Amino acid sequence: MRIFNYPFPLLLISLFIYSCSDDSTPEAEPYFEDNLSLDTWIDQGAYFNPSGWETSNPGTSIVSVINALEEKTDVVNGSAAKLETAGVLFTGIAASTFYTGQFVFNSADPAKSAILGVPYTKRPKSMTFHYKYTPGDTYEEYVGTTGTAIAGIDSCLAYMYLQKREGGKIERVGTAAMQNSDTVTEWTKKTLNVQYGEIINPVPGFRLREEETGWTDADATPTHVIIVFTSSSAGDFFRGAIGSTMFVDEISIEY
């Protein structure tokens, strides 16, 4: 299903979504659970976004690249999300991402235009989704528009972080994550169990975000949730492989 909605075009220049909210911006509404199937997409004029979710499209569209797409043929059911890391002007590479939150252009600090997380007080047991992934051929690190091949293989990343935002602090309540560099050619169902409280010696995907000050007790109640799916796990460091492609469909959250 597609819904048509043409907002006033934004002057968007930030290409990545790994930033946090500030107190001056109204929070996005937690409508993502109404479209966990990813079947409903909204026409934003230059691109379509899944209803209830934000994507990398507001940033990449300013350089005429749309890399988070509605997939209507190769799906589990209805529609799916197709995320493809793309080559772009200015930064050389842009990972494709969709996430809970919103994109509000910040002229003072464009990197903070993406505001991750929405209000959420539930304590889920797990998050399940179907996915496919093919890493691009050449893993590179970009400085400006120049990419240099580096060791390793690109990887997709999916995570759900439950946070407690209170008293000027942001703490991690629960974590569910997957980082995968293997080629997955067939639709594969994946369940990520939520780990509550502190994770000792966390591996990539489970570590605290920059804005998080620590871990809560395991029985804490969250105030917000961040859910992210991205085709290149290190895209925020301008590392990835052009052409890396992740498909996502039929998300569910178990309680």
C-alpha positions in Angstrom: 0.0 0.0 0.0 1.2 3.5 -0.8 0.0 6.7 0.8 0.6 10.0 -1.0 1.9 13.0 1.1 3.9 15.8 -0.4 5.7 17.9 2.3 7.7 21.0 1.6 11.1 20.0 0.3 13.8 20.1 3.0 17.4 21.3 2.4 19.1 18.1 3.5 22.8 17.5 3.4 23.5 15.0 6.2 23.8 11.4 4.9 24.0 9.3 8.0 21.6 8.6 10.8 23.8 7.7 13.8 23.0 10.6 16.1 20.7 11.2 19.0 17.9 13.5 19.9 18.1 16.9 21.7 15.5 18.5 24.0 14.5 21.2 21.6 12.9 18.9 19.0 9.5 17.4 19.5 9.8 13.6 19.5 8.5 11.4 16.7 5.4 9.4 17.5 5.8 5.6 18.1 3.8 4.5 15.0 6.3 2.0 13.8 4.4 -0.9 15.4 1.5 -0.2 13.0 3.7 -1.0 10.0 6.0 -3.8 11.2 5.0 -5.7 8.0 6.6 -2.8 6.0 3.6 -3.0 3.6 2.6 0.7 3.8 4.9 3.3 2.2 4.3 7.0 2.1 5.1 9.2 -0.9 7.4 12.0 0.3 7.7 13.6 -3.1 11.2 12.6 -4.1 11.0 9.2 -2.5 8.8 6.7 -0.6 9.4 5.9 3.1 7.8 3.1 5.1 5.0 4.5 7.3 6.0 4.9 10.9 9.8 4.7 10.0 12.5 7.1 8.8 15.2 6.2 6.3 18.4 7.5 4.9 16.5 8.9 1.9 16.2 12.5 3.3 19.9 12.8 3.4 20.9 11.0 0.2 18.1 12.5 -1.9 19.8 15.9 -1.9 22.5 14.4 -4.1 19.8 12.6 -6.2 20.3 9.2 -4.6 17.5 7.1 -3.2 18.9 4.0 -1.5 16.1 2.8 0.8 13.4 1.4 -1.5 10.1 -0.4 -1.4 10.5 -3.9 -2.8 7.3 -5.3 -4.2 8.4 -8.4 -6.1 11.1 -10.2 -4.0 9.2 -10.3 -0.7 8.0 -12.6 2.1 4.6 -10.9 1.9 3.2 -7.6 0.7 6.1 -5.2 0.5 9.6 -5.3 1.9 12.5 -2.8 2.4 15.5 -2.9 0.0 18.6 -1.2 1.5 21.5 -0.7 -0.8 24.8 1.1 0.0 25.4 3.7 -2.7 28.2 5.9 -4.0 27.4 9.6 -3.5 28.8 13.0 -4.0 30.7 14.7 -1.2 31.1 11.7 1.1 31.8 9.0 -1.5 29.5 6.4 0.2 26.2 6.3 2.0 24.8 3.3 3.8 21.1 2.6 3.4 19.1 2.6 6.6 15.7 2.6 8.1 15.0 3.3 11.7 12.6 4.5 14.4 12.9 8.3 14.7 12.8 11.3 12.5 15.0 13.5 10.3 14.9 17.2 11.1 17.5 19.3 9.3 19.9 20.9 11.7 21.7 23.7 10.0 24.2 24.2 12.9 25.2 20.6 12.9 23.9 18.6 9.9 25.2 15.3 11.4 22.6 15.6 14.1 19.7 15.9 11.7 18.7 12.3 12.2 17.0 11.9 15.6 16.9 8.2 16.7 14.4 6.7 19.0 10.7 7.1 19.8 8.8 6.9 23.2 8.3 3.3 24.3 7.8 1.7 27.7 7.4 -2.0 26.9 9.8 -4.8 27.8 9.8 -7.1 24.8 11.4 -10.5 24.8 12.7 -10.5 21.3 12.5 -9.0 17.8 12.0 -11.2 14.7 12.4 -10.3 11.0 13.1 -11.9 7.7 16.2 -10.8 5.7 18.6 -11.4 2.9 22.0 -9.9 2.5 24.8 -9.6 -0.1 27.9 -7.6 0.7 29.4 -5.5 -2.0 32.6 -6.6 -3.8 35.1 -4.1 -2.3 35.2 -3.0 1.3 36.5 0.6 1.4 37.1 3.5 3.7 36.3 6.9 2.3 37.9 10.3 2.9 35.9 12.8 1.0 35.0 11.0 -2.3 38.1 8.9 -2.4 37.8 5.3 -1.3 40.7 3.1 -0.2 40.3 -0.7 -0.1 40.7 -2.1 3.4 40.8 -5.5 5.0 37.5 -7.2 5.7 34.0 -7.7 4.3 31.0 -5.4 4.6 28.3 -6.4 7.0 24.7 -5.6 7.6 23.5 -4.5 11.1 20.1 -4.9 12.8 19.4 -3.8 16.3 16.8 -2.9 18.9 18.1 -0.7 21.8 15.8 0.0 24.7 16.9 3.2 26.5 16.0 5.1 29.7 16.2 8.8 29.1 15.8 10.6 32.4 17.4 13.4 34.3 19.6 14.4 31.4 21.1 10.9 31.1 20.6 8.2 28.5 21.1 4.7 29.7 20.8 1.3 28.0 18.0 -0.9 29.3 18.0 -3.8 26.8 19.8 -4.9 23.7 19.1 -7.1 20.8 21.5 -7.0 17.8 22.9 -8.9 14.8 25.9 -8.0 12.6 26.3 -10.3 9.6 28.9 -10.3 6.8 27.8 -13.7 5.2 25.9 -13.8 2.0 22.3 -14.8 2.6 20.6 -15.4 -0.7 17.3 -16.8 0.5 14.8 -15.2 2.8 15.9 -16.1 6.3 13.9 -15.7 9.6 16.0 -14.3 12.4 15.0 -13.8 16.0 17.1 -11.5 18.3 16.6 -12.0 22.0 16.7 -9.0 24.2 19.4 -8.9 26.9 18.4 -6.7 29.8 21.0 -4.8 31.9 24.7 -4.6 31.5 26.5 -6.7 28.9 30.0 -7.6 29.9 32.6 -7.2 27.1 30.0 -6.5 24.4 30.8 -7.3 20.8 30.0 -4.9 17.9 26.3 -4.2 17.7 25.9 -4.6 21.5 28.1 -1.8 22.7 26.9 1.5 24.2 26.2 4.3 21.8 28.2 7.5 22.2 25.4 9.4 24.0 24.7 6.6 26.4 26.2 7.0 29.9 25.9 3.4 31.1 23.6 0.5 31.7 20.5 0.3 33.9 19.5 -2.5 36.2 18.0 -5.5 34.4 14.5 -4.8 35.7 14.4 -1.1 34.6 11.5 0.2 32.5 12.6 1.8 29.2 11.4 5.2 28.0 12.5 4.9 24.4 13.3 2.4 21.7 15.8 2.6 18.8 15.4 0.1 16.0 17.9 0.2 13.1 18.4 -1.8 9.9 21.4 -0.9 7.7 23.2 -2.3 4.7 26.7 -1.3 6.0 27.3 -1.5 9.7 30.2 1.0 9.7 28.6 3.5 7.4 28.7 6.2 10.0 32.5 5.9 9.8 32.4 6.1 6.0 33.3 2.5 5.6 31.4 0.0 3.5 31.1 -1.6 0.1 29.1 0.1 -2.7 26.4 -2.4 -3.7 25.9 -4.1 -0.4 22.2 -4.9 -0.3 20.0 -5.9 2.6 16.3 -6.9 2.2 14.0 -6.8 5.3 10.4 -7.9 5.7 7.8 -9.0 8.2 9.2 -7.6 11.5 7.6 -8.7 14.7 8.2 -7.9 18.4 7.5 -10.6 20.9 6.4 -10.0 24.5 
